[in-house]
Amino acid sequence: MREEVYSGSVERIEVMGTEDEEDFPWIEEDEYRELYRKMMIARKFDEKAFSLQRRGEISTYAPHKGQEAAQIGAVFALDEDDWIVPSFRESAAFIQRGAPLDKIFQRWMGDANGQKDLSELNTLPVAIPVGTQNLHTAGLGMAMEKKGDENAVLGFTGDGSTSEGDFHEALNFSGVFSGHSVFFVQNNQYAISMPREKQTRSETIAQKAIAYGIDGIQVDGNDLLAVIKAVEEALEKARKGEPVLVEAITYRLEDHTTSDDSTRYRDEEEVEEWKEKDPLKRFREYLKEHDIWDDEMESFEEEAEEKVDKAAQKAIEADDPSFDELFDYVYEEMPELLQEEKEQLREEVKE
Ligand SMILES: Cc1ncc(C[n+]2csc(CCOP(=O)(O)OP(=O)(O)O)c2C)c(N)n1
């Protein structure tokens, strides 16, 4: 005998260009304008960071060009008392959360002081090891449930990270312990040179949720309004102890990092196709169609360039971190071995 024991389904959410546009306006007009302003700042930040890397001010940079709607939309959906767990490509998310631009540059310049103030924004520091931050997303969400809080945590992660053990453990624990977690996968189609099709045989990443007994949603990640809608829905569930996996379909328009050359593994034609779906372009067209666009908004680009240039200069001129800071915050009480290393390095620096 054979019988169906589970029939799961995964929905895809889109807004722009669909009948759901009819719900317009579902945020305030000012908010649409502000969102476009933030997307433009994020775009200009990316360009500036690239040029700073070429000038030697930054050693490596991971661009987010093409992923602005995914990051800014997801963060827009959060309340102030919610938490953010970033991966390493989330500069646009930090911008939307209100982190000062010069501090974001400062961190990219290798100065951890650039991310010191993030905790005031309920935002964890950047996680470089792929996928490890999912455990932090799970842990924060579980703590919220245990404390009886009604907030939630949004954790960013990439399509490649979903092949890591940490991703499995995080989703499993969240499901079992009713964590207030939203796992937000930016499926930007590549993990460095590894295309999404070779990453997993799963048809979608969102459907991975089913095995953990939690909901999975797929969303057009270049459609800012769809991202807001999907994450708002996910957060509503997460606040009640029902974790959600959101897969945002997007595209990394630039190289993986400034150390990569994406022309070696993907066609120009493919990149050109995705440029047509550029989230800024799509949102601008949407604003024009709905008569929100005005002359003042034409100046947002120049304004963003000026802001970003000023912030970059401030970061360049910032004081270097003190020698002690390299060691002082790793342990509450410094172990003897580390104390020795610190003294040894101090001598070497003096020479
Ligand atoms: C544990 C670990 N393994 C390998 C790397 C090297 N690495 C950095 S980014 C990356 C690909 C990540 O791809 P994805 O999760 O899709 O995120 P994306 O870079 O596309 O944003 C790899 C393998 C790393 N940082 N950490």
The ligand as a Gaussian input file, in Angstrom:
#p B3LYP/6-31G(d) Opt

LIG

1 1
 C       32.724000      28.069000       6.340000
 C       33.191000      28.815000       5.118000
 N       33.498000      28.146000       4.011000
 C       33.907000      28.803000       2.901000
 C       34.003000      30.186000       2.914000
 C       34.446000      30.932000       1.653000
 N       33.251000      31.577000       1.093000
 C       32.995000      32.879000       1.314000
 S       31.568000      33.356000       0.632000
 C       31.264000      31.846000      -0.009000
 C       30.038000      31.581000      -0.844000
 C       28.783000      31.882000      -0.116000
 O       27.692000      31.793000      -0.991000
 P       26.230000      32.173000      -0.532000
 O       25.924000      31.526000       0.766000
 O       25.325000      31.853000      -1.673000
 O       26.279000      33.737000      -0.286000
 P       26.681000      34.913000      -1.301000
 O       28.179000      35.024000      -1.259000
 O       26.170000      34.534000      -2.653000
 O       26.043000      36.126000      -0.756000
 C       32.285000      30.964000       0.321000
 C       32.334000      29.542000      -0.074000
 C       33.687000      30.850000       4.120000
 N       33.721000      32.181000       4.227000
 N       33.261000      30.148000       5.196000

